[in-house]
Amino acid sequence: MECYKFRRAQAVWARGREEEMNCELAFRAVLPAGDMELHLAASSAYRLWINGEFVCAGPARAAHGYYNVDEIDLSGKLTRQENVAVIEVVGYNVNSYDILDQPAFLTAEFLRGDQVAACTAGEGLTIYDLKQRVRKVQRYSLQRTFAECYRLRAETQSFYTQARREAREEGLAFMIQPGKRYLRRGMRMPEFERLPVKELVERGSVNYGPVSPKPVFSWERDRLGKTLKGYLPKELEERLSDEGRSMEFLPQKGAALGEELENGYNLYAFPFNATGFPCLEIQCNAPCTVYLMFDETLEEGKLNFLRMGAYNFFKYTLDAGTHRIMTFAPYTMKYIQVAVKGKALLKEVHLVEYKHPPVPRRVKLPKDTVLEEIYRAARESYLSNAVDIFMDCPSRERAGWLCDSFFTSRVEHVLTGECLVERAFLNNFILAEKFDYLPEGMLPMCYPADHNDCAFIPNWAMWFVLELEEYLERSGDRELVDRAKPRVMGLVDYFAPFENEFGLLEKLDSWVFVEWSRANDPDVVQDVNFPTNMLYKRMLEAAASLYGEERLRKKAARIRQVIRERSFNGTFYTDNERRTESGLENPGNCTEVCQYYAFFTGTATKEEDAALWGTLLRDFGFGRKELGLHPRVAFANAFIGNYLRIELLYREGLYEEVLDNIRGYFAKMAALTGTLWEHDMPSASCNHGFASHVIYWLAGIYGTRESSD
């Protein structure tokens, strides 16, 4: 952790508006020619323009009360005698899993050597409200902040390009926001590569029907205004979901990029399921409305902008002129659909990618088309989920989930030889002074995030300790591991009161999560859940290894023995016991993933459980469902069951079986989206960070080499 100190800049925002929801402001400076650096920190998010050209976006996320500073080299960009720099900042001020609910501010200074050329709360940077963003709109998803809706004026583009201009906008009075703690960004910046569309998939006309209010998602109805902040339906200026569902899309044959659209739409495909900022250039001779829709996949050839419980539907009201549109936040899509109400010329469609910069290593694969396609899909899944923290998905959540990170962190080390993103990810959990809404000692299931509903996953907190153990081995970073000790011991203390008369965890609070399968049904995860206790045993071993706590190692050994005695039915490990008046009873629930937890955690071994190990090798895997084998053992899902299975095969050096499973599970995903999925079907996220773990196995089998691709 390296702290940062600004020379003169202070945190500022428009007076009295720092907690206003979905508030976007522009900070403008006119700079002379020459080389400079811009150092800045912001809440909630920013993007930078120089002379009307996009430069970068950020910031890297940090723990509550801490803010990462981006140090941006402007060499070669300030080429005019007078250059216009605009830093747009949006303060969301709502709880989410993506961006923390903290008051809005910008701290920025332009540096020429050691001299400050312009800075916030000093000279040279003026704050404006361009009044283009429609503030009172629906949230984008349960886990993220707001959908995007703008009313754009073509003349406003001169604000970004012309140093000397008529005073059309008036600067705002500012207020200093004290008490910010700054850190140097520890991760590399994205390169913001430009990705053009690959093809025009479909073109057609649009019928705009009557708009009638109708709720869509249960999270809006049940949580909004309670544990979820946002604008209530009666407060909305635009209700995008109603407008989107009123539109009927009628395909027509023939047409190409650049043709004029009149009450029509174009559906495009990108080369793969990419993450970034969709960009459009549109020319209209009269006012019109442009709608932007997108998703990772098509359903029966059609784009469903409501898939996954998110509003992949944005609106731009345009006056006459030429407009360059770019979303403020990054989104994930293989398909993008642009619809026009009125008449306009669609001149350009592309994506500015927001992902980890190119990595220096790649796997030395044999000549195998399928494996190469899977590898590239896994690499793309890693890059888009490892920008500043390890994320589950870059789409509906963008959240830093534990457990997912255990797997993704291995990939970072394979591809980069470093642990930069992992260090930042773990450090956020350590830096936070407290976790509001969570019980003492518990860690959030994902972070940086706000958990106003008091929900947490006790299992995922255990994975934090397992990852720390591997992080120390990868990085040798004893300093961070020692700073994490209070967190780890806090977890140990938290779980102790839940131990029953046998030393097993019973009736854990909140969301006991094993995986998305029968193993997570309510009647299976409670009261005593054996996969959870297997993981608890492994967590205690990791804590003992990290900090020399022999008492925890002994406790883990006792738990292991009890699980073996009470869970194993002679053929398989069962999932749970229920508390009755006569004590604990085993109902016989049995899942595939429970077997994998047993071997992964060392509760079972191939020597002590040779028959079961043989059954898992022979009868289980990607083809079991079709063959109808062991139908009473509930099937595993992609995460984490299928991954634990392949990991077990890999540990034993059964590389042909590993490769068969990789092809069986992932070939279809790679072919359809060019990324790897959350589930084994495209019903949820089609780009998930943990899925990149395929690279870890392939690298272990074939090795790596320096890469330029």
N, C-alpha and C positions, 0 to 999 in steps of 0.2 A: 504494500500500500504506500503510494507516494503522494504526499499532499502537494497542492498547488496554491500559489499566491499571485493574484493579479497585481500589476504595478499600480494602476490608478482606477480601473473600472470597478463599478459597484453594481449589485443586482438591482434592476429597476423594472417597473411596469407602470402602465397608465394608472393614474391616481384613482384608488377606490375600485379597481376592476380586477385585482389579482385573484379573486376567488369566483369570478364570473365564469359560468360553464360555456365551453366551446367558443372562447374568445380569441380571435386571430388579430394580431397587430403586426405592423411592418416597421422595422428600424432602418433608417436610410442615412447613408453617408456619401459624400463626394470626396474622392481621394485622388491625389496626384499620381502620375505615372511612376513606375518603379517596382522593385520587389518589396513585398511585405508579407507578414504573417498575421492571421486572424486567430486569436485565442478566445474561445467562448464557451459558456455553459448556459443551459436553458432548462426551463420547465414550462410546458411539457415536451414540446418538440419544435425543431427549427428546420429551415432550409435556407440556403444561401444562393444569391444571384449576383453576378458581376456583369454589368452592362447588358442585362437582359438574358444572360446565359446561365443555366443552372450549373452550380459548382458541387454542392454536397448537401447532405441532410444528416440529422442526428437528433439528440446526442446518444452516447452509450449510456445505458441505464445503470443506476447505482442504488444502494440501500436508502431507506428513508433518511432524509436529512443530509445526504451526500450527493454531490453532483460532479460528473466527469467533465473534464475540460478537453475540448477538441482543439488541436493546434494545427491550423490549416495553412499550408504554404500557397501563397498567391502568386508565386513567380510566373511570369509570362502572361498573367491575366489582366494586369493593370496597364494596358497598352495605350490608352488615350491620354490626352493632356488632363482631362477631367473624367474620372471613372465613377460610375454609380454602383455602389454596393448596397444591397437590400437583404436584410436578415428577417425573414418572416418567422414569427413564433406563434404557436397556438397553445393556449392554456386550456386544457380539457376540464380539470377540476371535477372529475367523477371517479369513483372507485372502479378499478378494472384489474385484469390479470396482465395487462400489457404495459401500461404507463401509470405511475403512482399518482394518487390524488394529493397533489401538493400545490400550493399557490404558484401562480405563473410569474416568471421573471426572465430577464436576459441579462447576463453579464458578458460584456464583449469589449475587446480592445484590438485595434489595428496597430501593429508594431512594425516600425522600420528600424531594424537593429534593436537597440534598447530604448528607442524613443517611441512614445505613444502618439500616433497620428490622429486617432479618434477613439473615443470610448464612451460607454454608457455612464451616466451620471457625471460626465465631463463634457468636452466639446466635440462636436462633429457628428453625433448620432442623434437623429430626431425621430420621435415615435409618431406613427400615423395609424389611423383606423380607416382602411380603404372601403370598409362596409361592403365587401363582396361575399364573404362567407355567410350563409344563412345559419344562424346560431341554433335556433330552436327546431331541431330535427331529431329523428329517432336515433337511438344508439345503433351502432353497426352490428353488435352482437352482445350477448350476455357478458363475454369476457373482455371485449374491447370497448373503446369509447364511442365516438359518434360517426354516423354515416356522413357523406360529404354532399353538400348542396351549395351552389354558388349562383350569384347574379352578377355577370361579368360585363364590364364596359370596355370596348376596344380602346378607347382613349387612355385607359389606366395603364396600358403597356408603356407609355412614355415615362411613367413614374420609375420604371426599372431601367430605362435607357438614356434619358435626356438629363444631363447634369443641370442645365439651366432651363427652367420651365415656369409657366405661370402658376401662381399659388392656388391650385385647385383644391388641395387638401391642407388642412390646418394641423400643425403639430400639437400633440397632446401633452398636458402637464404630467410629470412623472413623480413617482414616489419610490424611495429607496427601500428595498426589501432586505433587511439585515439577517445575520445568523446563518449564512450559507457556508457549508464546508466543501471545499473543492479537492478533487483528486485528478491526477494525470490519467488520461485515458490509457489503459494498459493493453488495448487491442488495436490491431491495424484497422484503418478506415477501409470501407468498401471502395471499389474503383468505379462504381456507377456506370457499368457497361451498357451500351445501347443495344437492345434486342428488337429487331424488326419483326413484324408478323411474317409468318411463313406462307400463308395462303388465305384466300377468301373462300370460306366454306359455303356461305349461303348469303343470298341477297333477297330482299322482299319489301313488301309494303306493310304499313302498320295501321290498324284501326284503333283509334283512341276512344274507348267507350266511357260511359259515365263512371265517375269516381265515387265510391261509397265506402264510408269508414267500416273497417272490419279488422279485429285483432288477428294477428298471425301467430306469434310465438308465446308460449306459456310464461316465459321469463318476463315479458313485458306486463302481462296481466297479474302475475303473482308476486313479483319482486320489485318492480319499478315504484319508486317513492317509498319503499320500505327499507330493504337492505341494499337496494341498487339505486344509485343516483342517476338522474337524467331528467329530461323534460317529459311531463305527463302528456297524454294524448290531447287534453284540452288546451295545452300550452303551445302546441306545435304550430310553426309557420307553414311547414310543408310536411305532408305525411307521405313519404316516398313509397311505402309498401302498397298503399291503396292505389296510387297512381300507376305503379308498375303492374299490378294485377289487373288493371283496367285495359291494358294494351294487348291486342291480338296481332300476332306476327304471321304474315302470309307469304310463304316463299315464292320467289320468281326465278326463272332460269336466266343465266348470263348476267354479266356486269363485272367490273374490275375496280380495283382501288383507284380513287381519284374521281369517280363519277359522282355526279350531283345526286343528292338524296332529297326527295320530296315526300314527306310523310312516309319515310321508308327506313330500312335498317340494313346494315352489313354485319355479318358474323365472320370473325377472323379466327385463325388458329396460330398460336406461337409454335416455335419448333419443339418446345417441351413445356411442362408445367412450371412456369417461372414466377419469381417474386420480385416486385418492385413497384415503380410508379408509372401507371399507364399514362401515355401522352398522346394528345390529338392536336392537329392543326386544322382549323375549320374556318371557312370563309362564307359569310352570308350577306346578302344585299339588303335583307330586311330582318327584323328581330325574329328569332326562332328559339326553340328549346332542344337541347341535346341530352340524351339519356345514355349513360354508360353502364353496361351490365357485363358480368364476367363470372367465370367459375373454372374449376379444375378439370371438369369432365362434362360430357353431354349425357342427357338421359333420353334415350330413344331418339337421338339426333338433335334434341332441343336443349337450349340453355335454361337451367332452372336457377334463377338468381336468389332463390330462398333456400337452397340446399344448405345443410349443416347449421341451420338456425341463425344465419347471418343475412344482412341486407346487402347483397352484392349489386346494388342499384343506386346510382348517383345521378344527380340532376344539375344541369347547367343552363341557366336562362341567359341568352346572349342578345346584345344589341347588334345593329348592322356593323360589319367590319370583319377583320381577320382576328381570330382568337387562338392563342396557344394555351391548351389546357393540360394541366399535370396534377394528379391527385397529390394531396399533402402527405398522406400516410401510405406506406407500402401495402400491397395486397398480392394475392396469389392466384394465378390463372393460367390455363392453357388456351382458353377461349375467351374472346372479348367481343361483345356485341354493341354496336353504336347505332342508336336510333335518333331520327330527327323528326321533330314536330314543326312543320314549316318546310323551308327550303334552304339547303346549304351544300357547299362543296367540301367534302371530306378529303383533305389534301395529304394527311400524314397520320399514321397510327404506329406507335412503337411503345416499348417498355424500357424505362431506365431501371436496370436491375439493382436490387438492394440485397447484397449478400457478402459473405466472407470473400476477401480478395483471392486470386488464384493461388493454389497451394504448390509447394516446391516438389512434392513427391507424388508418385502414383504406383499402383500395383503392377508388377511384371506378369501380366496375364499371358497364357498361351493363346494360340490362334483359335479363339472360341467366340463366335459371334454373340451367342446368348450371354455368356459370362461378361463380355465386354459391355453389352447393353445394360446388364444389371449393375455392373460397376459404375458406369456413367450415371445411371439413375440414383445410385447410392451416393455418389459424390455430389450430385446436384442437391440431393436431400440434405446432405451435411452443410454445404455452402450456404443454403438459404436459411438454415436454422442455427447458425453459429456466427452471427454478426457481432454482437456485444455480450450475449449470454447464450447458453444452450437452451433452445426452445423446443417445445413439443411440435408445433406447427407454425408456419409463417402466415397462416390465413386467419381463421376465426379467433385464435387465442393469442399467439405470439408470447407464450408464457414460459417462464423458466422452471419447468417441473423437475423435481427430484425423481429419482429412478430413471426417467428418460435420460437424464444427464450422465448417469453411471455408464450407459452404453455409448452415448455420443462422445464423451470425453476420451474414450479409447481411440476413436477415429481421429480426433484432433492430433494426438501424438503420432499416429501413423502417418498422416498426411503432411504434418508440419515439423515434427520432431520437437514441438513445444507444447506448453500447457497454458498459453496466454488467456484464452477464453475461459478455460476451466478455472484458473486462478481467480479471474474476475467474478465468475459465477459463484464459486464457493465463498469468496470474500464478502459478497453481498449478504449472505446468511450470517456471517460473523460480525460484520460492521453494525448491523441494526441494533440499536440500544434495547428495543423491545418490539414485540409483535402484537400490536393492538388486536383485540378480539380473540386471541388464542390463549389457552391455559399456560401457566408458568412451566417452562421447560420444553414445550412442544415447538417444533419448527413448522413454518408454513409449507404446504404441499407444493406451492410454486412461489417464486420470488425473484425480483421485486414485484409485488402484487399487493392489493388490498383485499382483505378477507372479512368484510363487514358482516357477512352472514355467519361468522364464527366457525365455518367449516374447515376441517383439516383431515389429512389422511395419515394416521399413525404409522402405517407401513412405509410410506414414502420418506418419513423422517428417519427410519432405520437405514434406508439406502444412502442417506447423507454420510453415515459413518462408514459404510462399505466403500463409497467413493473416496472418502478421505484416505482410507488405507491404500487404495491403488494410486491416488494422487501423490502420496509421499514416495511411493516406489518409482513412479514416472518422473517426478520433478526433483526429488530430494529437498523439497521446500519445508524444512522442519519449522521455520518461523510461522508460517500460516497454520500448520497443523497444531502447534502449541497454542496459538490464539484461538483455535477452534475448541480447545479442551472444555471450557465452560459450557459450550453448546452440547457437546457429547455427554458430559456428566449430567447436564440438565435433563437430557433425554433419559438417561439411566434412572435418574431420580423420578422422572415423570411416570415411567412404566411400572416402577416397583409396586405402587399400591394396587395395581390391577392383577398382580400375581395371585392365583388361588392356592388352595391347600397343596396342590401338586407342583407349584412353581410355574404354572402356565398362565399366560395372559388370558383374561376372561372379561367379556363385556366391555371391550374398549369403546371409548366415546367417539363420536362423529362418524366418519366414513371409512370403514374398514374395507380396503380395496386390494384384491388379489390380481384380477385381470377381467377384461370384458368377456365373460363366458358364464356358464352355469356356476363356476367357482365363486362368483360374486353375488349370487342370489341371496336375498336376506336370510333365508333359512339355512344357508351354508356358512356364511361368514360369522354368524353368532351361534353360540355363546363363546365356546373355545374353538378358535379357528386354527387348524394345524399349520397350513402354509404360513400364516402370520407368525406363529410361534417358531416355526423353522427359521424364518427370517430374523426373529428376535434373538434366537440362539446365535445366529451368524453375526448379528450386530454386536452382541456382547463379546464375541471373539475378536472382532475388529477393534473394538474399544480397548480390550486388553492388550492387543498387539501394539496399538498406537501409544498407549500411555503406561504400559507396564502394570496394569491392574490385574493381578493374578486372581483376585476374588471373582472378577467377572468371567474369567476363563473357567473357573470351577463351576460357577452358576450355569454357564453355557453347557458344560458337560452333563450336568444334572438334567437340564431341560431336554437335551438330546435323548437321554435314556428314557425319560418319561414319554416323549413323543413316540419313540419306537415301540414302547410297550402299549400305548393306548391308541395309536393311530393305525398301525399296520394290522390288516385283517387276514394275513397269511398269503395274500396275493398282491394286494395294492395297499397304498397308504390312503386312508380315508380323510375327509376334509374337516370334520368338526365333531364336537360333542355338545349336547344340549343339557342345560341345567333343569332337573326335575325335582320333585319333592324327595325322591329317594337318592338324589345325587346326580352325577354326570352320566349321560347315556349317549351311546354312539348310534346315530340313525343310519349309518352306512353310506352316506353321500360320498361319491368317489369321482374325482375329476382328473383329467389328463395332466393339467398344470400342477396339481398337487404332487404328482410323481416327480416332475421336473424340479419343483422347489426342494423336494427331499434330497435329490442328488446334488443340486446346485449348492445347497447350504452345507453339505456334508452330513446331514442327518442320516442319509442312506449312502452306502458305498457299493460299488460293483462287487466287492469281495463279500460283504455281509449280506447283500441283497442280490445275489447273482441271478436268481430266477427272474426277478422283476426287471433287472437290467437287460436280460436277454429278451424279455417280452417287449420292452420299450424299443429295443433295437430292431426286432423282427417285425412287430405288428403295428407300431405307431409311426406317425409322420404324416406327410402331406397327402398320402393316398388312402388313409385308414377309413375315412368316411365313405368313399366310393366302394371299398371292399367290405364294408359292414363289420369290421372287426371290433370286438369288445364294445358293443353299443351302449352298455350300461355305464361305461366310463365316459363322462361328459367331455366333449371335444374342447381342445385349447383354441385360443384365438392368436392373432399375430403377436400382440404384446400383452404379457411377456412370454406366454407359453411356447410359441414356436421359436422364439429367440433363445429361451433357456434350453430347449431341446437341441438346437444346433450348437449352442455353446458347450453342452455336455459332450456331443460327438466330437467337437473340435478339441476339447481337453484331452480326450482319449486318443487323439491322432487318427481318427476315422475319417480321413479327408475325402475319400470318395463319397461316403455317406453325407458329409457336409455339403459337398458340391451338388449332389443329387437333391438335397433339401433346398439349397439356395435356388437351383433352377426351378424346382417344383413350386416353391412359394412365391418367387419374385419375378419370374420371366414375364408373366402376364402384366404385372404392374409396370415394369420397365417399358414394355411395348406400348401400353395404352397411354401413359402420361409422362414417361421419362423421369419419373420420381417414384419413391416407394411409400407405401400407404400405412395408415394407422391401423386399419383392420385388414382382414383378408379379402374383403369386398370393397368397392369404391363408394361405400355408403357414408363415410366420414371423411376425414382429411386424407387427401391423396399425396401429401408431402409431410412426412414426420421425421423428426431429427433422429430418434433412436434407430430408425430403419437403416440409417447409413452404417450401422454396425456390421453389415455385410462386408464392408471394406476391411474391417479388423480381421475377420476370418480369412478373406482372400489374401491379405498381406501376410498372414501367418503361414499360409500354404505356399505362396509363390514368391514372397519377398517384395521389396519396393525398389524403385530407381528414381533418379532425378527426373523431373517432368517439366515440360514447357507448354503442355496443353491444358 
